[in-house]
Amino acid sequence: MIKVIIADDHAILTKGVKMFIENINDIEIIGEANNGNELVDLLKKEKANVILMDIDMPEMNGISALRHVDQKYPFTKVVMLSMHPEEIYGKTARKMGAVGYVSKSSDPAKIIEAIRAASRGELYFNEEMHSVKSNELGALRKLSKRESEVLQLISSGKSNKFIAEQLDISDKTVSTYKVRLMTKLGAKSVVDLVHFSKNYPLAR
């Protein structure tokens, strides 16, 4: 069962999504939040697989809440809901850790597709984003065993010193692996490496 939390201050949309999901056997709504602060409190009590989150929320907006979820609950996937075109916020949301972006004007079936894709650790963006996803996934599968080990430790926030001790290599070698990983994956920073690792756990 995929456990979902809806974070959106628009009651009509939340009610509509809930009514649609009630007929879906593999998805369960376990909580609702009207803003980012309520979501933060709810996550202390409920463990969700996926969060459907509006970008425009009062008190704490969706981008700020997304940042919190990405830092505190790395195994919870976030799909952003918005009235804005994906071209405006899609790349920002993806960079901040979201695994999907769905327009509120989309067919409800798209939301279900996004939830299921997110639960599998897949991205759910437009066709351009999907082509990027395929390239990244292919690159990750070509990593050596040691490169994958370094990537996993980086994604866990471990320091160079810790990684070096864990893998019995030097700090300098760890730095070399980081550069190699960024080159292979087309990443511009360690933050990008963490993003890749979180979105493609099965490719490790």
N, C-alpha and C positions, 0 to 999 in steps of 0.2 A: 504494500500500500504506500502510495506517495503522499506524504503529509505536507499540506500547503497552508501558508499564512497569507492573507490578503492585507496589504497595507495601502489604503486609499481612503481619502476623506469624502469621496463621492458615494453616498449611500446607495443610490440607484444602480450604479455600476457594480458595486460589491454584491448587492442583492441579485442582480442579473447573473453574475458569474457563479454565485453560490447555487442558484436554481439550475443552471446548466450543468454544473459539476455533480449535483446530487444524483444524476442519472449515469455517472461514470463510475464503474466498479473499482478501478485501481487508483482513484484519487480521493482524498479526504481533506476537507477544510478543518483545520484544528484551531484556528484563531483569526481574529481581525484586529486591525489597528487603524486609527484615524489619522495618525501622524507618525513621524519618525521616533519621537520620544516614547509613544505607546508601544511601538514595535520593539524598541530596545528593552522595555520592561517585560514585554510578552516573551521575548526570546530567553529571558532568564528562567522562565517556567515551562516553556514548550519547545520541543526539539523538532524543527521542521526540515524537510528535505529541500523544499523549494519555497521561495517568497515571491509573490506577485506584488510589485511595488510601483506606485505612482511616483512620477518625478516631482510633480507639483503638490507638495503637502505642506500644511502649516507647521510652525514650531521647529521642526527639523525636516528639511526637504529630502527627496529621494536620493539625491547624490550623496548628501552627508550621511544618510542612513546606510546607503550602500557601502560607503567607506568603513563604517562601523562593523557591518556584517562581515565584510571581507577580512577585516583584521581580527575580529573576535570569534567568528563562526565560519572558518574557511571551508567546511564541508557542506554548508548550506548554500544552495545555488539561488541566485536572484535573477528574475525576469522582470525587466522594467516595462511598465504600462504608461502610455503617454498619448496626449492629443497632438503632440508635436511630431512632425515628420522625423523619421529615423536619421535623416541627413543632418539634423540639428544636434541631437543628443546621442545618437547611436554609438559613435566612436568614443565619446567621453565615457559613456556608461560601460562600454566594453573595457576601456582602459582601467576603469575603477574596479572592475571585477565582475560586472554583470555577464551572464551567459546568454541573455536573450533580450530582445526588444520587440514589443508588440504594440501596434496602434490600437487605441480604444475603439476605433471605428471598424476594426477587423472583424471578420466572422468569428464567433465564439470558438469554433473548432480550432482556430489558429492558436488560441490561448491554451487549449488542451495539448496541441502539438508541442507548444513551447514548454509546457510543464513536463511532459514526458521526455523531451529532448534534454532539458536541464537535469532531470533526475538521472539520466544516463551519462552525464558529464559532457554533453555535446553543446555546441553553440546554436542559437536560433536567431539569426539575423536575416537580412535580405540576401539575395543571390550573390551579390558582390562579397558580402561577409562570409558566405558559405564557401566560396572559392578560396578565400584566405584560410579558412578553417582546414580545408583539405590539404593545402600546402604545408601548414604548420604540423598537422597530424602526420603527414608523410615524413617530414624532417625529424620529428620526435622518434619515429619508429626506426630511423637510421642511426640513432645514437648508440654508442658502445655501452657495454654494461657499466663501466666505470663512469662514463659521462652521465648516465642515467642516475647513478648513485649520488654524484655530486649535485645534480639538478634537484633530486629529492631533498637533500640536506639544505640546499639554498632555499628551496620553497618552504622549509620549516623554520627559516629565519636563523639558521646556525651561522656562526662566525667562521672566518677563514681558519682561525686557529683550531676551532672545534672540528671542522671538517677534516683538516690535516691530521689531527690526532685520531679521529674516527677511522680514517681510511689509510692511516700510516703513510702519509705523503707529506711533503713540505708545504709551507704556506705559499711559496712561490709557484709550486705546481698547481695548487688550488686556483690561484689567480690565472694561470695559463688555461685551466679548464674553463673558467668563467668566460674568458675571451673566446675560446673555441666554441663554447655553447652559444654565445651571443651571435657569433658568425654563422654557425650552422642553422640557427633558428631565426635569424634576421632580427634579433632583439637589439634594442638600443640601450637597455639598462638591465640591472638585476631585477627591477620591478617587473619588467616584461617576462623575464625567465620564470618568476614566481607565477605570473598569470598563465603562461603556457602550461606549467606543471599542474596547476589547479584545475584547468579546464580539460586536460587530457590525462587523467590518472591511469587509464588503462594502457596508455602508450609508454609508460615507464619501463 
